[in-house]
Amino acid sequence: MVKHKIEWSVEARLDLLNILEYYIQRNETSTYSRKLYTKINKSVKLISKNSKLGTKTDIDSVRALVTDNYQIIYEIFEKQILIIMIWDCRRNPEDKVIDKRRKQ
């Protein structure tokens, strides 16, 4: 098993930041956001060790791993994994646009 280097797209970082900020404002505390951040980070570390861990998508090199109510959508390259987006599974799936985000 090859350990891949993890890179985050700007959009994925913004997705994560927006999710964490939402819960801080809604709950008026950072406790849940810290727990969620830890869970997502653990999942990303697992992906770096086993890139095929996530579910296949319509795009061969793109996979998605569910953590709580969120999908970590990532693309596998030879030596790195690019986190493309963090998707709230409770949102309308038709709003999810992977192709535009992966053309960075």
One Martini backbone bead per residue (centre of mass of N, CA, C, O) as a GRO file, in nm:
protein
  104
    1MET     BB    1   0.093   0.039   0.025
    2VAL     BB    2   0.048   0.367  -0.071
    3LYS     BB    3   0.133   0.682   0.032
    4HIS     BB    4  -0.039   0.971  -0.004
    5LYS     BB    5  -0.055   1.287  -0.087
    6ILE     BB    6  -0.223   1.566   0.047
    7GLU     BB    7  -0.459   1.774  -0.121
    8TRP     BB    8  -0.623   2.094  -0.133
    9SER     BB    9  -0.865   2.261  -0.241
   10VAL     BB   10  -1.004   2.557  -0.214
   11GLU     BB   11  -1.298   2.456  -0.202
   12ALA     BB   12  -1.259   2.246   0.025
   13ARG     BB   13  -1.166   2.444   0.240
   14LEU     BB   14  -1.425   2.615   0.229
   15ASP     BB   15  -1.623   2.399   0.298
   16LEU     BB   16  -1.509   2.332   0.577
   17LEU     BB   17  -1.520   2.613   0.698
   18ASN     BB   18  -1.829   2.657   0.662
   19ILE     BB   19  -1.919   2.420   0.834
   20LEU     BB   20  -1.778   2.499   1.099
   21GLU     BB   21  -1.903   2.784   1.125
   22TYR     BB   22  -2.196   2.704   1.134
   23TYR     BB   23  -2.177   2.543   1.410
   24ILE     BB   24  -2.073   2.771   1.580
   25GLN     BB   25  -2.319   2.956   1.542
   26ARG     BB   26  -2.552   2.761   1.610
   27ASN     BB   27  -2.414   2.653   1.900
   28GLU     BB   28  -2.215   2.861   2.042
   29THR     BB   29  -1.979   2.652   1.970
   30SER     BB   30  -1.679   2.441   1.898
   31THR     BB   31  -1.717   2.141   1.967
   32TYR     BB   32  -1.840   2.010   1.711
   33SER     BB   33  -1.631   2.115   1.508
   34ARG     BB   34  -1.391   1.965   1.628
   35LYS     BB   35  -1.504   1.679   1.593
   36LEU     BB   36  -1.548   1.693   1.287
   37TYR     BB   37  -1.258   1.760   1.208
   38THR     BB   38  -1.137   1.498   1.322
   39LYS     BB   39  -1.298   1.300   1.145
   40ILE     BB   40  -1.207   1.406   0.871
   41ASN     BB   41  -0.902   1.371   0.917
   42LYS     BB   42  -0.909   1.065   0.957
   43SER     BB   43  -1.022   1.002   0.676
   44VAL     BB   44  -0.789   1.128   0.516
   45LYS     BB   45  -0.572   0.938   0.627
   46LEU     BB   46  -0.699   0.681   0.516
   47ILE     BB   47  -0.685   0.765   0.219
   48SER     BB   48  -0.372   0.789   0.205
   49LYS     BB   49  -0.342   0.468   0.257
   50ASN     BB   50  -0.642   0.415   0.099
   51SER     BB   51  -0.762   0.521  -0.200
   52LYS     BB   52  -1.007   0.286  -0.232
   53LEU     BB   53  -1.215   0.341   0.004
   54GLY     BB   54  -1.400   0.475  -0.166
   55THR     BB   55  -1.649   0.547  -0.372
   56LYS     BB   56  -1.742   0.529  -0.673
   57THR     BB   57  -1.769   0.715  -0.967
   58ASP     BB   58  -1.814   0.839  -1.286
   59ILE     BB   59  -1.518   0.898  -1.221
   60ASP     BB   60  -1.249   0.702  -1.203
   61SER     BB   61  -1.055   0.902  -1.010
   62VAL     BB   62  -1.320   0.935  -0.836
   63ARG     BB   63  -1.409   0.966  -0.488
   64ALA     BB   64  -1.619   0.868  -0.192
   65LEU     BB   65  -1.633   0.957   0.159
   66VAL     BB   66  -1.811   0.885   0.442
   67THR     BB   67  -1.870   1.141   0.707
   68ASP     BB   68  -2.129   1.129   0.837
   69ASN     BB   69  -2.286   1.394   0.642
   70TYR     BB   70  -2.016   1.355   0.465
   71GLN     BB   71  -1.834   1.404   0.166
   72ILE     BB   72  -1.526   1.295   0.046
   73ILE     BB   73  -1.395   1.434  -0.241
   74TYR     BB   74  -1.166   1.255  -0.460
   75GLU     BB   75  -0.848   1.246  -0.632
   76ILE     BB   76  -0.644   1.018  -0.806
   77PHE     BB   77  -0.301   0.995  -0.811
   78GLU     BB   78  -0.002   0.865  -0.813
   79LYS     BB   79   0.111   1.062  -0.540
   80GLN     BB   80  -0.182   1.188  -0.505
   81ILE     BB   81  -0.447   1.362  -0.326
   82LEU     BB   82  -0.747   1.534  -0.412
   83ILE     BB   83  -0.944   1.747  -0.251
   84ILE     BB   84  -1.240   1.875  -0.381
   85MET     BB   85  -1.478   1.808  -0.163
   86ILE     BB   86  -1.735   1.894   0.078
   87TRP     BB   87  -2.036   1.707   0.126
   88ASP     BB   88  -2.365   1.746   0.201
   89CYS     BB   89  -2.595   1.483   0.204
   90ARG     BB   90  -2.859   1.679   0.251
   91ARG     BB   91  -2.832   1.771  -0.019
   92ASN     BB   92  -2.875   1.828  -0.341
   93PRO     BB   93  -2.729   1.634  -0.584
   94GLU     BB   94  -2.766   1.842  -0.827
   95ASP     BB   95  -2.553   2.055  -0.696
   96LYS     BB   96  -2.330   1.868  -0.776
   97VAL     BB   97  -1.999   1.974  -0.901
   98ILE     BB   98  -1.713   1.823  -1.020
   99ASP     BB   99  -1.596   1.908  -1.295
  100LYS     BB  100  -1.538   2.210  -1.229
  101ARG     BB  101  -1.342   2.159  -0.983
  102ARG     BB  102  -1.122   1.965  -1.145
  103LYS     BB  103  -1.020   2.229  -1.340
  104GLN     BB  104  -0.742   2.356  -1.196
   0.00000   0.00000   0.00000
